[in-house]
């Protein structure tokens, strides 16, 4: 029994019901007023029966299991069950499928929307022309027999079309003044002359004046005055028409600072042109160690004839220098019979040499015939190696002119290709006029499609020109416009949406 002091007064007695619930009989308090205290019995043990439940709001949450996954990784239905104190429904294939559908469908739809937007705004591929016609055309017949020189070596070609072949063993041999063609090529490549201009002003040094006297030693030179200036055009005329060795060396010093440095540039240019059997040792060709082959010199002939100022110079039968002296062209074949150059070269060691070029009009085109003859012996008519080289070259040029012919390859309106928009769309294109190929029996020429200067359009009306068809290559190729057979439109939304790559 525990005694609890109270304030003076009468304490309420516990009622009968409380006593009954307690399982004990509480004696009536007597003399409470006299003693000023009240006696309270405390049960020795917990009352029988279930204890009253605590309010749910105040019940502490059970700690998570040690190996329970974080809420972010738990199934949404399990989280919902945990929050509502309800167990998740038992898994079934149907509920699993529905749950996955609800989770993944929005993600897939979002991905499809993003993909559609990206595909629709991606830049379109550049349209291109594809050839559907034959890639080449072969002229019927066998290759005609070429009148090759009996000695030395020779090569005959038509720029952009092909070659008639070569004769003789293609071994490097001295080429004499034909080497000046490479000197002119390097000068024009590094110091181009535009339009009707005459090029840079070149100051004549004392060495060039002194070397003019070498003409007394059977070396080709022209008189120049130290301290004066000559134009670049006059210097090129001097080396290509008068074959002036002293001016060739002057050009080398002017361009590269020394003849040795210029010779390095000559050999570098030869390598770039694929002249694998050529070696230059001086800018004039006087040295016997400057060697090449007819095939290599024909490559150079085609390259150098691309310069308009060079073509204008080598076709001249003569020129007059700044001192008023007129110099005849050593190549007496120009401009007779369509011959347009290029350069002779003769020495005792080299024999007679000629790099040549001629023109022939055929099929509405101007074809450029180029070639070279090297190591020619004296001609029976005058026992001259120069005559021997000129006559051998003349025979080859005349033969090529006679063999060239034009044949109709395609008729106007023929479908020859299509515009490919890069996404599966193809629009046919046709030639707007008859197409002729230029060649000779046994020759096969290539056929190509090319876009215009601004490329192939992405959309255009039917009949609009979208490019050209070319037959052959180089300055003599045949070019015919291409037109759309039907309207060309940009790819639609479905094509954009389904594009790959």
C-alpha positions in Angstrom: 0.0 0.0 0.0 1.3 3.5 -1.0 0.3 6.5 1.0 -0.1 9.7 -1.0 -0.5 13.0 0.9 -3.4 15.1 -0.2 -4.7 18.5 0.7 -7.1 18.8 3.6 -10.6 17.8 2.7 -12.6 14.8 1.9 -11.3 12.5 -0.8 -13.8 10.9 -3.2 -14.0 7.1 -2.7 -13.6 4.9 -5.7 -16.9 3.7 -6.9 -18.0 0.1 -6.9 -17.5 -0.4 -10.5 -13.8 0.6 -10.4 -13.3 -1.7 -7.4 -14.9 -4.6 -9.2 -12.8 -4.0 -12.2 -9.7 -4.0 -10.0 -10.6 -7.3 -8.4 -10.2 -6.0 -4.8 -12.4 -4.5 -2.1 -11.4 -1.0 -1.0 -12.3 -0.3 2.7 -14.3 2.8 3.2 -12.2 5.7 4.2 -13.0 6.7 7.8 -11.7 9.4 9.8 -10.5 11.2 6.8 -11.5 14.5 8.1 -9.7 13.8 11.3 -6.4 12.6 9.8 -6.2 14.9 6.7 -4.9 12.1 4.5 -6.4 9.6 2.2 -5.2 6.0 1.6 -5.0 4.8 -2.1 -4.3 1.2 -3.0 -2.2 0.6 -6.1 -2.6 -2.7 -7.9 0.3 -5.0 -7.5 -0.2 -6.2 -11.1 -1.7 -5.0 -14.4 -5.4 -5.3 -14.6 -6.7 -8.3 -16.4 -8.0 -8.1 -20.0 -6.5 -6.4 -23.1 -4.9 -3.1 -22.7 -6.5 -0.2 -24.5 -5.1 0.3 -28.0 -2.9 3.3 -28.7 -4.2 5.8 -31.3 -2.9 4.8 -34.8 -1.6 8.3 -35.5 0.8 8.0 -32.5 2.0 4.5 -33.3 5.7 4.7 -34.5 6.4 3.3 -37.9 8.2 0.0 -38.1 11.9 0.4 -39.2 12.6 -0.8 -42.8 14.1 -4.2 -43.3 17.9 -4.0 -43.5 17.9 -5.3 -47.1 14.8 -3.4 -48.3 15.3 -1.4 -51.6 15.0 2.4 -51.5 11.6 3.8 -52.2 12.8 5.1 -55.6 13.6 1.6 -56.7 10.4 -0.1 -55.4 7.5 -1.1 -57.5 4.8 1.7 -57.5 2.1 -0.7 -56.4 4.2 -1.8 -53.4 4.8 1.8 -52.4 1.1 2.4 -52.7 0.4 -0.6 -50.5 3.0 0.6 -47.9 1.4 4.0 -47.8 -2.2 2.7 -47.4 -1.2 -0.2 -45.2 -2.7 -2.5 -47.7 -0.9 -5.4 -49.2 -0.3 -5.3 -53.0 -2.5 -7.5 -55.1 -1.1 -10.8 -56.0 0.9 -10.7 -59.3 -0.6 -12.2 -62.4 0.6 -12.1 -66.1 -2.3 -9.7 -66.9 -1.6 -7.3 -64.0 2.2 -7.4 -64.9 1.4 -6.6 -68.6 -1.0 -3.8 -67.7 1.5 -2.3 -65.2 4.3 -2.4 -67.8 2.0 -0.9 -70.5 1.1 2.0 -68.1 4.7 2.7 -67.3 6.3 2.4 -70.8 3.6 3.7 -73.1 4.1 7.4 -72.1 7.9 7.1 -72.5 7.6 5.5 -75.9 5.1 8.1 -77.0 7.5 10.9 -75.9 10.4 9.2 -77.6 8.4 9.0 -80.9 7.4 12.6 -80.7 11.0 13.7 -80.1 12.2 11.5 -83.0 9.6 12.9 -85.3 10.6 16.5 -84.5 14.3 15.7 -85.0 13.7 13.9 -88.3 11.5 16.7 -89.6 14.1 19.5 -88.9 17.2 17.6 -90.0 18.9 19.1 -93.0 18.0 17.3 -96.2 20.8 15.5 -98.2 22.2 17.2 -101.2 20.5 15.9 -104.4 22.9 14.2 -106.8 22.8 13.1 -110.4 23.1 9.4 -111.1 23.9 8.1 -114.6 21.6 5.4 -115.9 22.9 5.3 -119.4 26.1 3.5 -120.4 29.2 4.9 -118.8 31.2 4.9 -122.0 30.9 4.7 -125.8 33.2 2.6 -128.0 33.9 3.6 -131.6 33.5 0.7 -134.0 36.5 -0.6 -135.9 40.1 -1.4 -135.1 42.8 1.0 -134.1 44.4 2.4 -137.3 48.0 2.0 -138.0 50.0 5.0 -136.8 52.9 6.3 -139.0 55.5 6.2 -136.2 59.0 7.4 -136.9 61.5 4.7 -137.7 63.9 5.8 -135.0 63.9 7.4 -131.6 60.6 7.5 -129.7 57.2 9.2 -130.1 53.8 9.6 -128.4 50.5 10.9 -129.9 47.4 11.8 -128.0 44.2 13.9 -128.1 43.8 16.0 -125.0 40.8 14.7 -123.0 40.0 11.8 -125.3 42.8 9.3 -125.2 46.1 8.3 -126.8 47.1 6.6 -130.0 50.0 5.1 -128.1 53.7 5.4 -128.3 56.7 4.0 -130.3 60.2 3.2 -129.4 61.6 2.2 -126.0 60.5 4.8 -123.4 63.9 5.3 -121.8 65.0 8.7 -120.6 67.1 10.5 -123.3 68.4 14.1 -123.7 65.6 16.5 -124.8 67.7 19.7 -125.4 65.7 22.9 -125.6 62.4 21.1 -125.2 63.3 21.5 -121.5 62.3 25.2 -121.9 58.7 24.2 -121.9 59.0 23.2 -118.3 60.7 26.5 -117.5 57.7 28.3 -119.1 55.3 26.1 -117.2 56.8 26.8 -113.8 57.0 30.6 -114.5 53.3 30.7 -115.6 52.2 28.5 -112.7 53.9 30.7 -110.1 53.4 34.0 -111.9 50.2 33.8 -113.9 49.5 36.5 -116.6 45.9 37.5 -116.5 43.9 38.5 -119.6 45.7 40.7 -122.1 48.4 41.6 -119.6 52.1 41.3 -120.2 53.1 40.1 -116.7 55.8 41.2 -114.3 58.7 43.5 -115.2 62.0 41.6 -115.1 65.3 43.4 -114.6 68.1 42.1 -116.8 71.2 41.3 -114.8 74.8 41.5 -116.1 75.1 37.8 -116.4 72.2 37.6 -118.9 73.9 40.3 -121.0 77.2 38.6 -120.9 75.7 35.3 -121.9 74.3 36.8 -125.1 77.8 36.4 -126.6 77.5 32.6 -126.1 75.7 32.5 -129.4 79.1 32.5 -131.0 79.5 29.0 -129.3 76.5 27.6 -131.1 74.2 28.4 -128.2 70.8 30.1 -128.8 70.6 33.5 -127.2 69.1 36.9 -127.7 70.7 40.3 -126.9 69.5 41.9 -123.6 70.9 45.0 -121.8 71.9 44.9 -118.1 69.8 47.3 -116.0 66.9 47.4 -118.5 63.6 45.6 -118.0 61.7 43.2 -120.2 58.2 42.0 -119.6 57.4 38.5 -118.5 55.6 37.9 -121.8 58.7 39.0 -123.8 60.9 36.7 -121.7 58.6 33.7 -122.5 58.6 34.7 -126.2 62.4 34.7 -126.1 62.6 31.1 -124.7 59.8 29.6 -126.7 60.3 31.2 -130.1 64.0 32.3 -130.2 65.0 29.5 -127.8 67.2 31.9 -125.9 69.3 30.0 -123.3 70.5 33.2 -121.6 66.9 34.4 -121.0 65.8 31.0 -119.7 68.6 31.2 -117.1 67.6 34.8 -116.3 64.0 33.7 -115.6 65.3 31.0 -113.3 67.3 33.5 -111.2 64.4 36.0 -111.2 61.9 33.4 -110.0 63.9 31.3 -107.5 67.0 33.4 -106.7 69.4 30.9 -108.3 69.4 28.5 -111.2 69.9 25.5 -108.9 66.8 26.4 -106.8 64.8 26.8 -110.0 65.9 23.4 -111.3 64.5 21.9 -108.0 61.2 23.5 -108.8 61.3 22.0 -112.3 61.8 18.5 -111.0 59.0 19.0 -108.3 56.6 20.1 -111.1 57.6 17.1 -113.2 56.8 14.8 -110.2 53.4 16.4 -109.7 52.5 15.9 -113.4 53.5 12.2 -113.2 56.6 12.6 -115.3 58.4 9.7 -113.6 61.1 9.3 -116.2 62.2 12.9 -116.4 65.1 14.7 -114.8 66.0 18.4 -115.3 69.5 19.7 -114.6 69.3 23.2 -116.1 66.5 25.6 -117.2 67.6 25.7 -120.8 68.1 22.0 -121.7 71.7 22.6 -122.8 73.0 19.9 -120.5 72.9 16.3 -121.8 71.9 15.2 -118.3 68.4 16.8 -118.8 66.5 13.7 -119.9 62.9 12.6 -120.4 60.6 10.4 -122.6 58.1 11.2 -125.3 55.2 10.0 -123.0 56.4 12.4 -120.2 56.7 15.3 -122.5 53.2 14.7 -123.9 51.8 15.0 -120.4 53.6 18.3 -120.0 52.3 19.5 -123.4 48.7 18.9 -122.4 49.3 20.7 -119.0 51.1 23.8 -120.4 48.6 24.3 -123.2 45.9 25.1 -120.6 47.5 28.5 -120.2 46.0 31.0 -122.7 49.1 33.2 -122.8 51.3 30.2 -123.6 49.0 29.1 -126.5 49.1 32.7 -127.8 52.9 32.7 -127.8 53.8 29.3 -129.3 51.5 29.8 -132.3 53.5 32.9 -133.4 55.7 32.4 -136.4 57.9 35.2 -135.0 58.1 38.0 -132.4 59.9 41.4 -132.1 61.7 42.2 -128.9 62.0 45.4 -127.0 65.2 46.3 -128.8 63.3 46.1 -132.2 64.9 42.8 -133.2 62.6 40.2 -134.9 63.2 36.6 -134.1 61.7 33.7 -136.2 60.1 30.6 -134.6 62.4 27.6 -134.8 59.2 25.5 -135.3 58.5 26.3 -139.0 55.3 24.2 -138.9 53.3 26.9 -137.2 50.7 28.0 -138.0 50.4 25.8 -141.1 47.8 23.0 -141.2 46.3 23.7 -137.8 49.7 23.3 -136.0 49.8 25.5 -132.9 53.3 24.9 -131.4 55.1 23.9 -129.3 58.9 23.7 -129.1 61.9 22.3 -131.0 65.2 21.2 -129.4 68.3 19.9 -131.1 71.8 19.0 -130.0 74.4 16.6 -131.2 73.8 14.4 -128.1 70.0 14.7 -128.2 69.3 14.5 -131.9 66.1 16.2 -133.2 63.3 16.7 -130.8 59.8 18.3 -131.1 57.0 18.8 -128.7 53.9 19.6 -130.9 50.3 20.6 -130.7 47.6 20.9 -133.4 43.9 21.6 -133.7 41.1 19.9 -135.5 37.5 21.0 -135.6 35.1 18.1 -135.5 31.5 17.6 -134.2 31.2 21.2 -133.2 34.3 20.9 -130.9 37.9 22.0 -131.2 40.1 19.0 -130.5 43.7 19.5 -129.2 46.2 17.0 -130.6 49.5 16.8 -128.6 52.6 14.7 -128.7 56.3 14.5 -128.8 59.1 13.0 -131.0 62.6 12.6 -129.5 65.9 11.4 -130.7 65.2 11.9 -134.4 68.0 11.4 -136.9 68.8 13.8 -139.8 66.2 14.0 -142.5 67.3 12.8 -146.0 66.2 16.0 -147.6 68.8 18.3 -145.9 70.6 16.0 -143.5 69.2 18.1 -140.6 68.1 16.7 -137.3 65.7 19.6 -136.9 64.0 18.8 -140.2 63.9 15.2 -139.1 62.0 16.1 -135.9 59.6 18.5 -137.6 58.7 16.0 -140.4 58.1 13.2 -138.0 55.9 15.4 -135.9 54.0 16.7 -138.9 53.2 13.1 -140.1 51.7 12.3 -136.6 49.6 15.5 -136.4 48.2 15.0 -139.9 47.3 11.4 -139.2 45.4 12.3 -136.0 43.5 15.1 -137.7 42.4 12.7 -140.4 41.3 10.0 -137.9 39.1 12.2 -135.7 35.4 11.8 -136.3 32.1 12.4 -134.5 29.3 9.9 -134.0 25.8 10.3 -132.4 25.7 8.6 -129.1 22.3 9.8 -127.7 19.3 11.5 -129.2 17.5 14.6 -127.7 15.0 13.5 -125.1 16.7 10.3 -124.2 16.6 9.5 -120.4 20.2 9.3 -119.3 20.0 9.6 -115.5 18.0 10.7 -112.5 18.1 13.1 -109.6 18.5 11.2 -106.4 17.2 13.3 -103.4 18.9 11.0 -100.9 15.7 9.8 -99.3 14.5 7.4 -102.0 13.0 9.9 -104.4 14.3 9.7 -108.0 13.4 12.0 -110.9 14.5 11.1 -114.4 16.6 13.6 -116.5 17.0 13.8 -120.3 19.5 15.3 -122.7 18.2 18.4 -124.4 19.9 17.8 -127.8 21.7 15.1 -129.7 24.9 14.0 -128.1 27.9 13.3 -130.3 31.2 11.6 -129.2 34.5 12.5 -130.9 37.1 9.9 -131.3 38.6 7.3 -133.8 38.1 3.6 -134.5 38.8 1.4 -131.4 38.6 4.3 -129.0 36.4 4.2 -125.9 35.3 7.5 -124.3 33.7 8.0 -120.9 30.2 9.5 -120.3 29.5 11.4 -117.1 26.8 13.6 -115.5 27.7 16.8 -113.7 25.6 19.3 -111.7 25.5 23.0 -112.7 27.7 25.7 -111.1 25.3 25.9 -108.2 24.8 22.1 -107.8 21.6 20.1 -108.3 18.4 21.9 -107.1 16.2 20.3 -104.5 13.0 21.3 -106.4 12.3 22.5 -109.9 9.7 22.4 -112.6 9.7 19.8 -115.4 12.0 20.9 -118.2 14.4 22.8 -115.9 18.1 22.4 -116.6 19.8 20.7 -113.7 23.3 19.8 -115.1 25.3 18.6 -118.1 26.2 15.3 -119.7 29.9 15.2 -120.9 31.5 12.8 -123.3 35.3 12.7 -123.0 37.5 14.9 -120.9 39.6 18.0 -121.2 39.2 20.9 -123.6 37.7 18.8 -126.4 35.0 17.1 -124.4 31.4 17.3 -125.7 28.9 19.0 -123.2 25.1 18.8 -123.5 22.6 20.3 -121.0 20.4 18.0 -118.9 16.7 18.7 -118.2 14.1 17.3 -115.8 11.6 14.9 -117.4 9.1 15.7 -114.6 8.8 18.1 -111.7 11.3 17.7 -108.9 10.0 18.1 -105.4 11.6 18.0 -102.0 11.1 14.8 -99.9 7.8 14.6 -98.0 7.2 14.3 -94.3 6.9 10.5 -94.4 10.3 10.2 -96.2 11.9 12.5 -93.7 10.4 10.6 -90.8 11.6 7.2 -92.0 15.1 8.3 -93.1 18.0 6.3 -91.8 21.5 7.7 -91.4 
